[in-house]
Amino acid sequence: MLLNPGSLWHRRRKAFMTIQCRDLFKQPLPHLSLFFYLTWQGRPARLLLLLLLLPRGAGRLVFPSTTGSEKRRKRRGLRLLRRTLRGRRCLRRFEKKMKAVTEDHLYLDYVKQIGDCIFPLHSSVSLFLLSYCDCKTFRVFLVSSDETASNSHLTDKVRPRDLDICFIKKCELPLVVQSCCLPAVVEKNGRFCRAGLAVVLRHIIHKTYEADPSKEDILQLLGFKKTCLKACAEVSEWTRLCEISIPLAVENFLWASPERKTIPEEILQLEKKLGEPVRVHNDDKIRRQKVKQQKTFVRESNDVSSQDEKLTEDLEPCGADLELQVALSKLTLQKTQTATSREPSHIRKIKTSELPQLEHVFAEGLYFTLADVVLFPCIHHFLAFSKNNQVSISQLPLISNWYQRVQEVSGIKKAAAKCNMQMCQYVGSLSDEHLQSISVVPDKTEEEHEDVHFIGGPRPTMTKLMENGIKVKFSPHPCPSWVLDWDSLPTAVNPGKGKMSSDRALRKQQQLNNLVALVAKLAKPGDIVVDFCSGGGHVGIVVAHILPSCQVVLVENKELSLVRAKERSDELGLNNVWFLQANMDYFKGVFNIGVALHACGVATDMVIENCIKIRAGFVVSPCCYGFIQNTDKFAFPQSHQFKEVLSYKEHMVLCRFADQTAVQLPPERRQIGKHCMGLVDLDRAWNAERSNYSVQVISMEPETCSPKNNLIVGVPI
């Protein structure tokens, strides 16, 4: 450890200290020697960090190559230093300063508290995970709109133990946090923010494991391939159910009047999910083991019944025994015992379709994951309220059994005790009628009405549109010859100087020429430009570099992509870039221009919708037309002109064939794909024009820069 080379006792002499420590950290350790290069400049606080690590009396100090008088002077100075540092006030001030430098700040919304619950439930879930992980690497702030809110408002009944929580007003939030929904985590530099429940919880798990790699059980919460709740809520029904629908439904249920005793639809949907067959990696092998277990159980039970009927009463049906065994082995981080021999031939010959289905042990199947941690506080408060208000939960046997099973997971009861949650006992009885009612519940995604007049293929659909006067309209490019001088740009800006192949780098440069030219034409000094679906920041970083007077915000759900973008920004020394890892719905900031390069599927429609909400201009390049489908927010076709002519199925035909533009396809098929792309984007443009926008659909120059070369440009009128 090198401490500020300089004078030592005003003589600029150097001394080496050998600190031989015994009983360090108050636990048996082998003999430990630490060598420090020390210099003294008359300020005792220089040695603060060293003496904090060395308990008083834990070692002895040796000053080699010094005379007797020098030793005495140094020992007197050391005694003075110890007396100076003995005060608790100095130690607390130092610890607070160090924590402020190293900790990330976690901001949670605070509306009110009822019983042992903090509202909104997103905040309760976040605090529960912090308690479960025993994570101390975050400084927690509760954000209240009440100007008089203070730490005294948080009673001991809802304040989690071992967590230092402070109140903060909304006006005191960092600017980057003010532009997104809570919960949010901000790094110490104040430019990198993570927002949204799933993103924040996944970050807490990663930070906990980084701080203590021995906590492998915490990392296992992310599930197989670390993908639990990683998909955006806009495209994943399961993420949306866990992250948004159930917490919101439980909040409304708790706030409703006691007369409203109906179980929320979202809770019934979770009950249905728990009754569905489990699909996991290598489930074929586990299902064959279940067949073997069932046959062994039947054989043993018959033998017992023939010998002694009383023994049969002690036998429990195997049911989900195998699933529980696999789940428990995962929770204890043990590998399941591999069979020393293959299954019998009669089991191997069973078709996969005839194998028994696996039953749910936890929310996502056999393994305890982050989804269980998210759902547990919500279901706990729902069940506790139902019990206190005589609300019948007989329709929820699977949820009741899941709730009891989660309580047995190591660490759950301890975390619940820290959060002052009083556990309840609910055991649901599962009947055959209930299983049958779950299996016949219709899926919402199925179409209610079949289109008897539907004719497949793109040509009948395009002909139908032409007969009704709807044709593709491409506007001329406003600045086709505008290009950047890429050779003069730094490496971190120029994709041609990275790891891309020369052909791909050239195409990327051509794509950026088109988008940056249109953004530069719309932007004014002081404008805020948001790069949605930014990925590695190809568009946003170029815009920030060539328009230093504009503030650029990169919004991306994938952490690794955004980290790479930040590294490029740091290399360039850009100070006008913010980084927000969040789903698009969690960005609520005010901006002037929205841009997106190759936003997949309905992400294009989300970008346009966000821009229209605040009357911002937009430059969007759509992609992945085949992923377009009806969602909770969008119904296709969107414009009234297309709705009068096409059904949903016919519009989906256009979307599927709009993806047929790859260079290896025949020219005729690529031409049909380009035509379908134009029609889909025309529907988007006409829908935006209803909001008083001037919208154009143009092609990139040159068109060979990308198979998906359409641009939708909108300006508020």
MARKOL-591050 format. One record per residue (C-alpha): residue in one letter; x, y, z. Coordinates in steps of 0.2 Angstrom, whole numbers, padded with zeros to 4 digits, always signed. Example, Ala and Ser with C-alpha at 12.3 -4.5 7.8 and 13.67 -1.06 7.14 Angstrom:
A+0062-0022+0039/S+0068-0005+0036/
! end
This chain:
M+0000+0000+0000/L+0008+0016-0006/L+0004+0032+0005/N+0009+0048-0003/P+0028+0049-0004/G+0035+0064+0005/S+0045+0069+0020/L+0046+0059+0036/W+0047+0069+0052/H+0053+0084+0041/R+0068+0074+0035/R+0061+0065+0020/R+0067+0049+0027/K+0058+0033+0022/A+0053+0019+0034/F+0047+0002+0031/M+0034-0005+0043/T+0031-0024+0045/I+0015-0027+0053/Q+0014-0044+0060/C-0005-0047+0063/R-0012-0060+0075/D-0031-0064+0077/L-0035-0052+0063/F-0054-0050+0061/K-0056-0059+0078/Q-0055-0077+0070/P-0041-0090+0069/L-0029-0086+0055/P-0012-0091+0050/H+0003-0079+0053/L+0001-0064+0042/S+0014-0051+0037/L+0009-0035+0028/F+0022-0023+0021/F+0017-0005+0019/Y+0028+0009+0012/L+0024+0024+0023/T+0027+0042+0023/W+0022+0055+0036/Q+0018+0073+0032/G+0012+0079+0049/R-0006+0074+0046/P-0012+0059+0056/A-0027+0055+0045/R-0015+0048+0032/L-0014+0032+0042/L-0033+0031+0045/L-0036+0017+0032/L-0021+0007+0039/L-0027+0008+0057/L-0045+0003+0053/L-0039-0013+0046/L-0027-0016+0061/P-0037-0018+0078/R-0028-0011+0093/G-0016-0024+0100/A-0017-0035+0085/G+0001-0033+0080/R+0018-0025+0083/L+0027-0012+0074/V+0045-0014+0069/F+0055+0001+0062/P+0071-0006+0054/S+0087+0005+0051/T+0082+0018+0064/T+0091+0025+0079/G+0084+0024+0097/S+0079+0043+0097/E+0070+0041+0080/K+0061+0026+0087/R+0055+0035+0102/R+0049+0050+0091/K+0040+0038+0080/R+0031+0029+0094/R+0026+0045+0101/G+0019+0050+0085/L+0010+0034+0083/R+0002+0035+0100/L-0004+0053+0096/L-0011+0046+0080/R-0021+0032+0089/R-0028+0045+0101/T-0034+0055+0087/L-0042+0041+0078/R-0050+0034+0094/G-0065+0045+0092/R-0081+0037+0085/R-0085+0053+0076/C-0070+0052+0064/L-0073+0034+0060/R-0091+0037+0056/R-0087+0051+0045/F-0074+0041+0036/E-0086+0026+0033/K-0100+0037+0027/K-0088+0046+0015/M-0081+0029+0008/K-0099+0022+0006/A-0105+0037-0003/V-0090+0035-0016/T-0092+0016-0018/E-0111+0013-0017/D-0124+0013-0030/H-0140+0023-0026/L-0156+0014-0026/Y-0172+0025-0027/L-0189+0017-0023/D-0205+0025-0024/Y-0215+0029-0008/V-0234+0033-0008/K-0240+0026+0009/Q-0239+0011+0021/I-0252+0000+0027/G-0248-0013+0040/D-0232-0021+0036/C-0233-0016+0017/I-0225-0001+0008/F-0234+0005-0007/P-0231+0003-0021/L-0227-0015-0020/H-0212-0013-0032/S-0204-0005-0017/S-0209-0019-0005/V-0202-0032-0018/S-0186-0023-0020/L-0183-0021-0001/F-0187-0040+0001/L-0174-0045-0011/L-0161-0034-0003/S-0165-0043+0014/Y-0165-0060+0006/C-0148-0057-0003/D-0141-0048+0013/C-0135-0035+0001/K-0126-0019+0009/T-0119-0012-0007/F-0133+0000-0011/R-0139+0016-0002/V-0158+0016-0002/F-0169+0031-0004/L-0187+0032-0003/V-0194+0045-0015/S-0210+0054-0009/S-0220+0067-0017/D-0225+0073+0001/E-0214+0088+0005/T-0215+0084+0024/A-0210+0066+0022/S-0195+0061+0033/N-0187+0046+0041/S-0199+0046+0055/H-0214+0042+0043/L-0207+0025+0041/T-0212+0015+0056/D-0203+0001+0063/K-0216-0011+0058/V-0212-0009+0039/R-0194-0003+0041/P-0183-0018+0035/R-0169-0022+0048/D-0151-0020+0043/L-0155-0008+0029/D-0151+0011+0031/I-0166+0020+0022/C-0167+0038+0019/F-0181+0049+0012/I-0179+0061-0002/K-0190+0072-0012/K-0194+0070-0030/C-0186+0087-0034/E-0170+0081-0026/L-0168+0066-0038/P-0153+0066-0051/L-0159+0072-0068/V-0157+0055-0076/V-0168+0047-0063/Q-0181+0061-0065/S-0183+0055-0083/C-0188+0037-0079/C-0200+0027-0068/L-0195+0020-0051/P-0187+0009-0045/A-0170+0015-0052/V-0152+0012-0048/V-0139+0025-0052/E-0120+0022-0052/K-0109+0034-0043/N-0104+0044-0059/G-0123+0049-0061/R-0123+0045-0079/F-0128+0026-0080/C-0145+0022-0073/R-0155+0006-0072/A-0174+0007-0071/G-0189-0005-0070/L-0192-0018-0057/A-0185-0033-0067/V-0169-0024-0072/V-0166-0017-0055/L-0168-0034-0046/R-0157-0043-0058/H-0144-0029-0055/I-0145-0032-0036/I-0142-0050-0039/H-0127-0047-0049/K-0120-0034-0037/T-0122-0046-0022/Y-0113-0060-0031/E-0099-0048-0036/A-0097-0043-0018/D-0097-0061-0012/P-0094-0074-0025/S-0098-0087-0012/K-0116-0083-0013/E-0119-0095-0028/D-0137-0098-0022/I-0141-0079-0025/L-0134-0080-0043/Q-0145-0096-0046/L-0160-0085-0044/L-0157-0079-0062/G-0162-0097-0068/F-0156-0107-0083/K-0144-0097-0094/K-0147-0082-0082/T-0163-0077-0092/C-0176-0076-0078/L-0187-0060-0081/K-0174-0054-0094/A-0186-0052-0108/C-0195-0036-0110/A-0213-0035-0103/E-0218-0028-0120/V-0215-0045-0128/S-0215-0057-0114/E-0232-0061-0106/W-0223-0070-0091/T-0212-0055-0087/R-0227-0043-0089/L-0237-0054-0077/C-0224-0054-0063/E-0217-0037-0065/I-0232-0027-0069/S-0249-0035-0069/I-0249-0045-0052/P-0241-0031-0042/L-0254-0018-0049/A-0268-0030-0047/V-0264-0034-0028/E-0262-0015-0025/N-0279-0012-0032/F-0286-0026-0022/L-0279-0020-0006/W-0285-0002-0009/A-0302-0007-0014/S-0317-0006-0002/P-0320-0022+0009/E-0336-0025-0001/R-0326-0029-0016/K-0321-0047-0012/T-0318-0054-0030/I-0301-0062-0034/P-0292-0052-0047/E-0291-0059-0064/E-0272-0058-0064/I-0271-0069-0048/L-0282-0082-0057/Q-0271-0081-0072/L-0256-0086-0060/E-0266-0100-0054/K-0269-0106-0072/K-0250-0104-0075/L-0246-0115-0060/G-0257-0129-0067/E-0249-0130-0084/P-0236-0143-0088/V-0218-0138-0084/R-0205-0137-0098/V-0187-0136-0093/H-0171-0141-0101/N-0168-0160-0102/D-0186-0163-0096/D-0187-0178-0107/K-0174-0187-0096/I-0183-0181-0080/R-0200-0187-0086/R-0193-0204-0090/Q-0186-0205-0072/K-0204-0200-0066/V-0211-0215-0076/K-0198-0227-0067/Q-0202-0219-0050/Q-0221-0221-0053/K-0219-0240-0058/T-0207-0243-0043/F-0220-0234-0032/V-0234-0245-0038/R-0224-0261-0036/E-0219-0257-0018/S-0236-0251-0013/N-0244-0268-0019/D-0231-0278-0010/V-0234-0268+0006/S-0253-0270+0005/S-0251-0289+0003/Q-0240-0289+0019/D-0248-0277+0030/E-0263-0265+0026/K-0258-0253+0040/L-0242-0248+0031/T-0251-0242+0016/E-0258-0228+0027/D-0240-0221+0029/L-0236-0221+0010/E-0239-0204+0001/P-0243-0203-0017/C-0227-0200-0027/G-0236-0185-0036/A-0222-0172-0038/D-0209-0182-0028/L-0196-0182-0042/E-0199-0163-0046/L-0196-0159-0027/Q-0181-0170-0027/V-0174-0160-0042/A-0179-0143-0035/L-0171-0147-0018/S-0155-0153-0026/K-0154-0136-0036/L-0158-0126-0020/T-0144-0134-0010/L-0132-0132-0025/Q-0130-0151-0026/K-0129-0161-0042/T-0142-0174-0044/Q-0136-0192-0044/T-0134-0198-0062/A-0140-0216-0065/T-0127-0229-0066/S-0137-0238-0079/R-0149-0234-0093/E-0168-0235-0090/P-0176-0251-0094/S-0180-0254-0112/H-0199-0253-0110/I-0196-0235-0103/R-0185-0230-0116/K-0197-0235-0129/I-0211-0224-0123/K-0215-0210-0135/T-0211-0192-0128/S-0229-0187-0131/E-0235-0202-0119/L-0223-0197-0105/P-0231-0189-0089/Q-0230-0171-0088/L-0219-0162-0074/E-0228-0153-0061/H-0224-0135-0054/V-0214-0134-0038/F-0210-0116-0040/A-0217-0102-0051/E-0207-0105-0067/G-0206-0124-0064/L-0194-0135-0054/Y-0182-0122-0048/F-0183-0107-0036/T-0180-0091-0046/L-0181-0072-0046/A-0199-0074-0051/D-0204-0082-0035/V-0195-0068-0025/V-0205-0055-0035/L-0222-0064-0033/F-0220-0070-0014/P-0222-0052-0006/C-0237-0049-0018/I-0246-0065-0014/H-0242-0064+0004/H-0251-0047+0006/F-0265-0053-0005/L-0267-0069+0006/A-0266-0059+0022/F-0279-0047+0017/S-0290-0061+0011/K-0289-0069+0028/N-0293-0054+0038/N-0308-0049+0027/Q-0315-0067+0025/V-0311-0068+0006/S-0312-0086+0000/I-0297-0092-0008/S-0304-0110-0011/Q-0301-0106-0030/L-0282-0105-0027/P-0276-0121-0021/L-0260-0121-0032/I-0255-0103-0026/S-0258-0108-0008/N-0247-0124-0010/W-0234-0113-0019/Y-0234-0100-0005/Q-0231-0114+0008/R-0217-0121-0002/V-0208-0105-0004/Q-0208-0102+0014/E-0198-0118+0016/V-0184-0111+0005/S-0168-0107+0015/G-0167-0088+0018/I-0185-0084+0014/K-0192-0084+0032/K-0176-0074+0038/A-0179-0061+0024/A-0198-0060+0029/A-0193-0058+0047/K-0181-0043+0042/C-0196-0035+0033/N-0208-0039+0047/M-0219-0050+0037/Q-0230-0061+0047/M-0230-0078+0038/C-0247-0087+0036/Q-0252-0105+0034/Y-0262-0110+0019/V-0264-0127+0013/G-0275-0129-0003/S-0284-0145-0007/L-0283-0149-0026/S-0298-0157-0033/D-0300-0165-0050/E-0314-0153-0054/H-0301-0139-0051/L-0288-0146-0062/Q-0302-0149-0076/S-0307-0131-0074/I-0289-0125-0076/S-0286-0135-0092/V-0302-0129-0101/V-0299-0110-0098/P-0297-0102-0115/D-0281-0094-0120/K-0283-0075-0123/T-0271-0076-0137/E-0282-0086-0148/E-0293-0077-0160/E-0311-0076-0155/H-0317-0075-0173/E-0311-0084-0188/D-0310-0075-0204/V-0319-0086-0217/H-0315-0075-0231/F-0296-0075-0228/I-0285-0080-0243/G-0266-0083-0239/G-0252-0076-0249/P-0246-0058-0251/R-0252-0055-0269/P-0271-0056-0265/T-0268-0044-0250/M-0259-0032-0261/T-0272-0033-0274/K-0286-0030-0262/L-0277-0014-0256/M-0274-0008-0273/E-0292-0010-0278/N-0296+0001-0263/G-0284+0014-0268/I-0270+0010-0256/K-0253+0010-0264/V-0235+0011-0257/K-0229+0029-0256/F-0210+0033-0254/S-0205+0051-0252/P-0189+0057-0259/H-0174+0057-0248/P-0171+0075-0241/C-0152+0074-0240/P-0146+0059-0250/S-0128+0065-0253/W-0125+0070-0235/V-0111+0059-0228/L-0099+0060-0213/D-0080+0061-0215/W-0077+0044-0207/D-0059+0044-0209/S-0057+0059-0198/L-0067+0053-0184/P-0060+0044-0168/T-0060+0025-0167/A-0074+0024-0154/V-0085+0033-0167/N-0081+0025-0183/P-0087+0007-0185/G-0075+0004-0199/K-0061+0005-0186/G-0068-0008-0174/K-0070-0027-0176/M-0083-0027-0190/S-0078-0034-0207/S-0075-0021-0220/D-0091-0024-0229/R-0102-0024-0214/A-0093-0008-0207/L-0096+0001-0224/R-0115-0004-0223/K-0116+0002-0205/Q-0108+0019-0210/Q-0120+0021-0224/Q-0135+0018-0212/L-0128+0030-0200/N-0126+0043-0213/N-0145+0042-0216/L-0150+0043-0198/V-0138+0056-0192/A-0141+0067-0207/L-0160+0068-0203/V-0157+0070-0185/A-0145+0084-0188/K-0157+0093-0199/L-0171+0092-0186/A-0160+0096-0170/K-0157+0113-0163/P-0144+0118-0149/G-0150+0112-0132/D-0161+0098-0139/I-0162+0081-0130/V-0160+0067-0142/V-0166+0049-0137/D-0158+0034-0145/F-0171+0020-0142/C-0165+0002-0143/S-0148+0010-0144/G-0138-0007-0143/G-0120-0002-0143/G-0123+0016-0146/H-0119+0017-0164/V-0132+0031-0168/G-0132+0040-0151/I-0113+0041-0149/V-0111+0048-0167/V-0125+0061-0163/A-0117+0066-0147/H-0100+0068-0155/I-0105+0079-0170/L-0119+0088-0160/P-0110+0092-0143/S-0123+0106-0139/C-0137+0092-0138/Q-0140+0080-0124/V-0141+0062-0129/V-0150+0048-0120/L-0146+0030-0124/V-0161+0018-0119/E-0157+0000-0120/N-0163-0016-0111/K-0148-0026-0114/E-0134-0022-0100/L-0119-0028-0110/S-0123-0018-0125/L-0125-0002-0115/V-0109-0006-0105/R-0100-0006-0122/A-0108+0010-0127/K-0102+0018-0110/E-0085+0012-0113/R-0085+0020-0130/S-0092+0036-0123/D-0078+0037-0109/E-0065+0034-0122/L-0071+0049-0132/G-0073+0059-0116/L-0091+0064-0120/N-0101+0073-0106/N-0117+0075-0115/V-0123+0056-0114/W-0134+0047-0102/F-0136+0029-0102/L-0153+0021-0096/Q-0155+0002-0095/A-0174+0000-0095/N-0188-0006-0105/M-0195+0008-0116/D-0210+0010-0106/Y-0200+0015-0091/F-0193+0031-0100/K-0204+0046-0095/G-0192+0060-0099/V-0195+0075-0110/F-0185+0076-0126/N-0186+0084-0143/I-0181+0070-0156/G-0182+0051-0155/V-0171+0040-0166/A-0170+0021-0168/L-0160+0011-0180/H-0168-0006-0183/A-0181-0007-0169/C-0188-0024-0169/G-0206-0028-0172/V-0218-0018-0161/A-0203-0008-0154/T-0204+0003-0169/D-0222+0007-0164/M-0217+0010-0146/V-0204+0023-0151/I-0217+0032-0162/E-0230+0032-0148/N-0217+0039-0135/C-0213+0053-0147/I-0231+0057-0151/K-0235+0058-0133/I-0223+0073-0130/R-0224+0080-0147/A-0206+0076-0152/G-0200+0072-0169/F-0194+0055-0174/V-0183+0046-0186/V-0186+0027-0185/S-0179+0013-0195/P-0190-0003-0193/C-0184-0021-0193/C-0191-0038-0190/Y-0208-0035-0197/G-0212-0054-0194/F-0212-0051-0175/I-0226-0038-0176/Q-0242-0045-0167/N-0256-0038-0157/T-0252-0033-0139/D-0260-0025-0124/K-0256-0008-0132/F-0256-0011-0151/A-0269-0018-0162/F-0265-0021-0181/P-0268-0013-0193/Q-0268+0004-0184/S-0274+0017-0197/H-0293+0018-0201/Q-0289+0017-0219/F-0281-0001-0217/K-0294-0006-0205/E-0308-0004-0217/V-0299-0015-0230/L-0288-0028-0221/S-0292-0040-0206/Y-0278-0044-0193/K-0273-0060-0202/E-0271-0051-0219/H-0261-0038-0211/M-0250-0052-0203/V-0247-0059-0220/L-0239-0042-0226/C-0229-0042-0210/R-0222-0060-0213/F-0218-0057-0231/A-0210-0040-0227/D-0196-0050-0219/Q-0192-0058-0236/T-0179-0045-0242/A-0162-0054-0238/V-0149-0052-0252/Q-0148-0071-0255/L-0167-0072-0260/P-0172-0071-0278/P-0175-0053-0285/E-0194-0055-0287/R-0196-0061-0269/R-0186-0046-0263/Q-0196-0034-0273/I-0212-0041-0265/G-0204-0040-0248/K-0200-0022-0251/H-0217-0018-0257/C-0224-0026-0241/M-0212-0016-0230/G-0219+0000-0238/L-0237-0005-0235/V-0234-0009-0216/D-0225+0007-0214/L-0238+0017-0223/D-0251+0010-0211/R-0239+0017-0197/A-0237+0033-0205/W-0256+0036-0208/N-0259+0032-0190/A-0246+0045-0184/E-0254+0058-0195/R-0270+0057-0185/S-0260+0065-0171/N-0256+0081-0182/Y-0239+0075-0188/S-0231+0076-0205/V-0225+0059-0209/Q-0214+0052-0223/V-0209+0035-0228/I-0192+0035-0237/S-0178+0023-0242/M-0160+0024-0236/E-0147+0029-0249/P-0140+0018-0255/E-0154+0005-0253/T-0140-0009-0253/C-0134-0003-0236/S-0147-0014-0227/P-0161-0026-0232/K-0172-0016-0220/N-0169+0001-0228/N-0185+0010-0224/L-0186+0026-0213/I-0201+0033-0205/V-0198+0052-0202/G-0211+0062-0192/V-0212+0080-0187/P-0226+0088-0177/I-0236+0101-0186/
! end
